[in-house]
Amino acid sequence: MAIDILMPALSPTMTEGKLAKWHVKVGDTVKSGQVMCEIETDKATMEVEAVDEGRIGQIVVPEGTEGVKVNAVIAILLEEGEKAAPATAAAPAVAPAATPAPAKPSAPAPVAPPAPVAATPPSGSRIFASPLAKRIAAEKGLDLSGIKGSGPGGRIVKADVEQAKPGAAPAAPPAPKAAPVFTPQPILAAPGDTRIPHTSIRKVIARRMLESKQQVPHFYLTVELEIDALLAARQAINVVTEKKGAKVSVNDMVIKACAKALRDHPECNASWAEDEMVQYGAVDISVAVATDRGLITPIVRNADMKGLAQIAVEMKDLAARAKVGKLKLEEFQGGGFTISNLGMFGVKDFAAIINPPQAMILAVGAGEERVVVRKGQMVVRNMMNCTLAVDHRVVDGAMGAQFLQTLRAYVEQPAAMLA
């Protein structure tokens, strides 16, 4: 009996994906566990393995097709001796919008008569008028709610009452102005311009970063860290670890320092939810890695409990597989804190955008020699700027500052992070 191969859901948020590449063709025999195709999800490009054995009888969705819905049939697997059914056209990944039928003319709706204007102000409203204006209005039988004041702050004065006619109705409040609708300007293509379609990952990054800046109340804290001791410690550590095939980087030491600081400040290792605060038990550090398809954040799990050599080996492996889209789902989904390091590009300092649902992200700049004052003397030290972006719903200013104080202690006295 033929077996339908369905588009898998490779992440909890995935509703559709792109069938990036087929590794099999019609007529090929596949075994359980064999890689059949690559699916580009909203997170990464992932390989899909065969669950059953058989022969590919039909490829329903060709490679390169975008917007393939989860659970849609992408191929048909035949059992031994079974013949392929006549090929059927694959349903389009995204159905075209139906053309709306022309609206039938209808009789004009009856116009309702205008509602009578209240002679007295609504309950709870207050009329501002001078005592003289109130007395004159009472003598003339005028309703002050129907008189527009010309005095300071709209106060009704004598002249307003004298000019008013009996039975004057309250002035209608000005209609509120509609909020302007943002309409992006069209991009006019010129000869030589190239249009590059968005990848699924790039679309998700754009949407999530826009939502983060619009919905998460960011605030930023910047510190200048002295890293001479950290550089010396790194050099000494690498004398030992390089013999074991592990080379510790400054970023690896920052990962360890952040993990230790989060363990010391568990209130910062948390996320905002509508009805509660979620405080994480494990310290999982996401690290931003640039790829051709967009930014991926593989995770060093339980970073506070791992040695620097282990963090270095894991980070090297995660970064290499992230760049070719070979990460597993659990290796990039989750995490409670993110580090984004642009120091290797010579960037002195910058502010990063929080990656929801996380509450903090640390932007790490380049280390460089600077003239600083120590005990009244100008000296040259290696300094590094770090800017912490914080979700103010989760972490207050003082809490964020205390976290950075602890981080400074670990970076400037690296022996403490090894204890």
C-alpha positions in Angstrom: 0.0 0.0 0.0 1.4 3.4 -1.0 2.5 5.6 1.9 2.1 9.4 1.8 5.2 11.3 3.0 3.9 14.5 4.7 5.5 17.9 5.3 6.8 17.6 8.9 6.4 20.2 11.6 10.0 20.7 12.6 9.4 23.4 15.2 6.4 24.3 17.5 5.9 27.5 15.6 6.2 26.1 12.1 3.0 26.2 9.9 4.7 26.0 6.5 8.1 25.7 5.1 10.2 25.6 1.9 11.2 22.3 0.3 14.8 23.3 -0.3 16.2 20.2 -1.8 15.5 16.5 -2.6 18.2 13.9 -2.0 16.2 11.2 -3.7 14.4 10.9 -7.1 11.5 8.9 -8.5 12.5 5.2 -8.6 15.1 5.3 -5.8 14.9 2.8 -3.0 15.1 4.4 0.5 15.7 2.8 3.9 14.6 4.0 7.3 16.9 6.7 8.6 18.1 7.8 5.1 18.0 11.5 4.4 15.3 12.2 1.9 15.1 16.0 1.6 16.0 19.3 3.2 13.3 21.6 4.6 13.9 25.3 5.3 11.8 26.3 8.3 11.2 29.5 10.1 14.4 28.7 12.1 16.9 26.8 10.0 17.4 24.3 7.1 16.9 20.8 8.4 17.3 17.3 7.0 14.3 15.0 6.9 14.9 11.3 7.2 12.8 8.4 5.9 10.7 6.6 8.5 9.6 3.7 6.3 11.3 1.6 3.6 10.2 1.5 0.0 10.6 3.0 -3.4 9.9 6.6 -4.4 6.8 6.4 -6.6 6.1 10.1 -7.0 7.6 13.5 -5.9 4.5 15.6 -5.4 6.3 18.9 -4.3 9.3 19.8 -6.4 12.4 21.2 -4.7 12.5 25.0 -4.3 8.7 25.2 -3.6 7.9 27.7 -0.8 4.9 27.9 1.5 4.3 24.2 1.7 1.8 23.6 4.5 2.6 21.3 7.4 1.0 17.8 6.8 0.7 18.4 3.0 1.7 15.4 0.9 5.2 16.0 -0.5 6.0 12.5 -1.9 4.6 9.0 -2.2 6.5 5.9 -1.1 5.6 2.5 -2.7 6.1 -0.9 -1.1 7.9 -3.7 -2.8 6.2 -4.8 -6.0 3.7 -2.0 -5.9 3.2 0.1 -9.1 3.0 3.9 -9.1 -0.5 5.4 -9.5 -1.0 7.9 -12.3 0.7 11.2 -11.4 -1.5 13.9 -10.1 -0.8 17.6 -10.1 0.3 18.9 -6.8 -2.0 21.3 -5.0 -0.4 24.8 -5.0 1.4 25.6 -1.7 -0.5 28.8 -1.4 -4.0 28.9 -3.0 -4.7 32.0 -5.1 -7.1 34.4 -3.6 -10.6 34.0 -5.0 -11.9 36.8 -7.2 -14.7 38.5 -5.3 -18.1 38.5 -6.9 -19.4 42.0 -7.9 -21.5 43.4 -5.2 -25.2 43.7 -6.0 -26.7 47.2 -5.9 -28.8 47.7 -2.8 -31.3 50.3 -1.8 -29.9 53.2 0.2 -30.2 52.7 3.9 -32.6 55.1 5.7 -30.9 57.9 7.4 -31.6 58.1 11.1 -32.7 61.4 12.5 -30.0 63.2 14.5 -30.1 62.5 18.2 -31.2 65.3 20.4 -28.4 67.2 22.0 -28.5 67.0 25.8 -29.3 70.3 27.5 -27.1 69.5 30.4 -23.6 68.2 30.5 -23.0 64.5 31.0 -22.7 63.2 34.5 -19.3 63.9 36.0 -18.4 66.7 33.6 -17.6 70.1 34.9 -18.3 73.5 33.3 -15.7 76.2 33.9 -17.3 79.7 34.1 -16.7 82.9 36.0 -19.2 83.7 38.9 -20.5 86.7 36.9 -21.1 84.6 33.8 -23.0 82.1 35.9 -25.2 84.8 37.4 -26.0 86.4 34.0 -26.7 83.0 32.5 -29.2 82.2 35.3 -30.9 85.6 34.8 -31.2 85.0 31.0 -32.2 81.3 31.4 -29.1 80.1 29.4 -27.7 76.6 29.6 -23.9 77.0 30.1 -23.3 73.6 28.5 -24.3 75.1 25.2 -21.9 78.1 25.4 -18.3 77.9 24.1 -15.9 79.7 26.4 -13.3 82.2 25.1 -11.4 82.6 28.4 -8.2 80.9 29.5 -8.5 77.1 29.2 -12.0 77.4 27.6 -13.5 79.3 30.6 -16.9 80.9 30.0 -16.7 84.6 30.7 -19.2 87.5 30.8 -18.9 88.3 27.1 -19.6 84.7 26.1 -22.9 84.7 28.1 -24.0 88.2 26.8 -23.5 87.1 23.2 -25.3 83.7 23.6 -28.8 83.1 22.5 -31.4 81.3 24.7 -31.6 77.6 23.9 -28.0 77.4 22.6 -26.9 73.8 22.1 -23.5 72.6 23.3 -20.8 72.8 20.6 -20.0 69.4 19.2 -16.4 68.2 20.1 -14.1 68.1 17.1 -13.9 64.6 15.5 -10.7 62.8 16.4 -8.1 62.6 13.7 -7.5 59.1 12.4 -4.0 57.8 13.0 -1.9 58.0 9.8 -1.4 54.7 8.0 2.1 53.8 7.2 2.5 53.0 3.5 6.0 52.0 2.4 7.3 53.8 -0.6 7.6 51.6 -3.7 11.1 50.6 -4.6 11.9 51.6 -8.1 14.2 49.1 -9.7 16.9 50.5 -12.0 19.0 48.7 -14.5 21.6 46.7 -12.7 19.6 46.3 -9.5 19.1 42.7 -8.3 16.0 41.5 -6.5 16.8 38.7 -4.0 13.8 36.8 -2.6 13.6 36.6 1.2 14.4 33.3 2.8 12.0 31.9 5.4 14.6 32.6 8.1 15.1 36.2 7.0 11.3 36.8 7.1 11.0 35.4 10.6 14.0 37.4 11.8 12.5 40.6 10.4 9.1 39.9 12.0 10.4 39.0 15.4 12.8 41.9 15.6 10.1 44.4 14.6 7.8 42.9 17.3 10.5 43.1 19.8 11.2 46.8 19.3 7.5 47.6 19.2 6.3 45.5 22.1 9.3 45.1 24.5 10.2 48.1 26.6 14.0 48.2 26.1 16.5 50.0 28.2 20.3 49.9 27.9 23.2 49.8 30.3 26.8 50.1 29.1 30.0 49.3 31.0 33.7 49.5 30.1 35.5 46.4 31.2 39.3 46.0 31.7 40.3 42.7 30.1 44.1 42.5 30.6 43.7 39.8 33.2 41.2 38.0 31.0 43.6 38.0 28.1 46.5 36.8 30.2 44.3 34.0 31.6 43.2 33.0 28.1 46.8 32.7 27.0 47.7 30.5 30.0 44.6 28.3 29.5 45.3 27.8 25.8 48.8 26.5 26.6 47.0 23.5 28.2 43.8 23.2 26.1 45.4 23.5 22.7 47.2 20.2 23.3 43.7 18.7 23.7 42.4 20.2 20.5 40.5 23.1 22.2 41.3 26.8 21.8 39.5 29.1 24.1 38.4 32.5 22.7 37.5 35.7 24.4 33.9 35.0 23.5 34.0 31.6 25.2 35.2 33.4 28.4 32.4 36.0 28.1 29.9 33.1 27.8 31.2 31.6 31.0 31.3 34.9 32.8 27.7 35.7 31.8 26.5 32.2 32.9 28.1 32.6 36.3 26.6 36.1 36.7 23.1 34.7 35.8 23.6 31.9 38.4 24.3 34.6 40.9 21.3 36.7 39.8 18.5 34.2 39.0 16.0 37.0 38.9 17.6 38.1 35.6 17.4 34.6 34.1 13.7 35.0 33.4 11.1 35.8 30.8 7.8 37.8 30.8 4.5 36.0 30.3 1.1 37.7 30.4 0.1 36.1 33.7 3.4 35.3 35.3 7.2 35.5 35.3 9.1 32.4 34.2 12.4 32.1 36.1 14.6 29.4 34.5 16.3 26.8 36.5 19.1 26.1 34.0 21.5 28.7 32.6 21.4 28.3 28.8 23.3 30.9 26.8 22.3 31.6 23.2 25.2 33.0 21.0 24.4 34.9 17.8 26.1 33.4 14.7 25.8 35.1 11.3 25.0 32.8 8.4 24.2 33.3 4.7 20.5 32.7 5.5 20.3 35.0 8.5 21.2 35.2 12.2 21.0 31.9 14.1 21.5 31.6 17.9 22.8 28.1 18.9 22.7 27.4 22.6 25.4 26.4 25.1 23.3 24.4 27.7 24.1 24.6 31.4 27.0 27.0 30.6 27.6 27.8 34.2 28.4 24.2 34.9 30.9 23.6 32.1 34.6 24.3 31.9 36.0 26.8 29.4 37.5 24.0 27.2 34.2 22.3 26.9 32.4 25.6 26.1 35.1 26.2 23.4 34.6 22.8 21.8 30.8 23.0 21.8 30.8 26.6 20.5 33.1 25.7 17.6 30.9 22.8 16.6 27.6 24.7 17.0 28.9 27.7 15.0 30.2 25.5 12.1 26.9 23.5 11.8 24.8 26.7 12.2 26.5 28.2 9.1 25.6 25.2 6.9 22.1 24.8 8.4 22.8 21.5 10.2 21.7 22.3 13.7 19.1 20.1 15.5 15.9 21.8 16.8 17.0 21.5 20.4 20.3 23.1 19.7 18.9 26.5 18.7 15.4 26.7 20.3 15.1 28.1 23.8 17.9 29.7 25.8 17.4 32.4 28.5 20.1 34.9 27.6 21.9 35.9 24.3 25.4 37.2 23.6 26.0 39.1 20.3 29.7 39.8 19.7 30.9 42.1 16.9 34.3 42.8 18.4 36.0 40.7 15.7 34.8 43.2 13.1 36.3 46.1 15.0 33.0 47.5 16.3 33.7 49.5 19.4 30.1 49.4 20.9 26.5 48.8 19.8 23.1 48.1 21.2 21.4 44.8 20.3 17.7 44.0 20.0 16.3 41.6 22.6 15.4 38.1 21.3 11.9 37.4 22.8 10.9 35.7 25.0 14.3 36.3 26.6 14.7 39.4 28.8 18.3 40.4 28.1 21.0 40.4 25.4 24.6 41.5 25.8 26.3 43.3 22.9 30.1 42.9 23.1 32.4 45.3 21.4 36.0 45.1 20.4 38.8 45.0 23.0 41.4 47.8 22.4 44.1 49.6 24.2 43.0 52.9 25.8 44.4 55.4 28.1 42.7 55.2 31.5 43.3 56.7 35.0 44.3 54.3 37.8 45.2 55.8 41.2 45.6 59.2 39.7 48.0 58.0 37.0 47.3 57.7 33.3 48.1 54.1 32.1 47.3 52.0 29.0 44.9 49.1 29.5 43.0 46.8 27.2 39.3 47.8 27.5 36.1 46.4 26.1 32.6 48.0 26.0 29.6 45.8 26.7 26.0 47.1 26.4 23.2 45.2 28.1 19.7 45.5 26.5 17.0 44.7 29.1 13.3 44.1 29.1 12.1 46.5 31.7 9.0 44.3 32.5 11.3 41.6 33.8 14.5 43.4 35.1 14.6 46.8 36.7 17.5 49.2 36.2 19.1 48.4 39.6 18.8 44.7 38.9 20.5 45.1 35.5 23.2 47.2 37.0 23.9 44.6 39.7 24.2 41.9 37.1 26.8 44.0 35.2 28.7 44.6 38.4 29.0 40.8 38.9 29.9 40.3 35.3 32.7 42.9 35.7 34.0 41.0 38.6 34.2 37.7 36.6 35.8 39.4 33.6 38.3 41.5 35.4 39.2 38.6 37.9 38.8 35.5 35.6 40.1 33.2 38.3 36.7 33.7 40.1 34.8 32.2 37.2 36.9 29.0 37.4 36.0 28.5 41.1 
